[in-house]
Amino acid sequence: TTINLSHLEREIQQDIGIYHKHAAEDGMKKRAVHTSKDYDEFRNFVSVSQLKPTSGREVSSLFSGVSGVVAKGGGGGGNSVCRNRVGDAVLGGFDESVQRR
């Protein structure tokens, strides 16, 4: 039999993604259970457990009239532009807000 390496690689990448999602959610659950006021706040923390904090440069670009932020590793071999309106942007990280409580 032959092994389809590209199919195997896709499956491994999917499994790695699932593992990282589970690890991020589990870690956030362990932190949020001690800091959340109610279940809705706990659920909100867990639902955004995979979001990454934005850098100061990204935040300042939101207010400087730049229409997009350049994201590293967006696939396709180059940089990709993520379009965000100010209201849709995530400012800061939830890990940081949980640690401050």
N, C-alpha and C positions, 0 to 999 in steps of 0.2 A: 504494500500500500504506500501511497505517497502522502506526505504531510503538506497541507496547504499552509505555508508559513504566514501569509498575510492574514488569513482567517484566524489562525492561532494568536497572532499579535493583536488583532482587534479584540478577541475574547479576553486576553490578558489585560489590555488597556481598560476594558469595561469593568473587569473584576477589580482592578486597582482603583478605578473611580468609585465603585460601590464601596470598597473598603474605606477610602478617604472620607466619603460622605458619612458612613456609619461612625467612623472615629470622631469626626467633627461634631456630629449630633450627640454622641455619647458624652464627649467632653463638655459640651455646652449644657447638657442635662445635669451633669454633676455639679457644674458651677451655678446654674440657674436655680436649682432646687433650694439652695440656701439663700438666694437673694431676691427671688421673685415675690411680689406681693400677693399675686393670685395666679390661677391657672392660665388665664389669657396672657399675662406677661410672660410666664414660663414658656407657653407655646410659641409666642412671638420670638423669644430668644432662640429657641431650638430651630424655628423655621428659617432663621437667617444665619445659622451656625457656619455656613460655608462662605459667607461674604468676607472679603478681605478689606482691611482698613484702607482708606484712600490716603495718598500721600499729600503733603502740603502743596506740592506743585499741581496736582490734579484739582484740589479744592480751589486754589487761586485761579486756575484756568476757567473754572465755572463762572467766576465773577468778572473775568477780564474780557468777556465777549467772544471767547473762543468757542466754536460750535461743537467741538469734539475733543476727546482725550485720546492720545495714542496709547494703545494697549500693547504690551510686549507679548510675544508668543501667541498671537491671534490666529495662528495657522496660516497656510498658504505661503510660508517662507518669509513673509515680511511683517511689517507692522500693520495692525488694523485700527480703525477708528471706531470708538464706541460713542454713539450719539446719545446724549443725555440732556434733558432739560433740568434746570436747577431743582425743581420739585421732585424729580425722579431720582436724584443722586443720593447716594448713601454717604453721609458725612461722618467720618470717624468709624471706629470699630466697636462692635457690641462687647467684645472681650474687655475693652478698656472701660466701658461704662459699667459692666458687671463688677470689675475689680474695684471701682471707686465706691461702690455701695458698702 
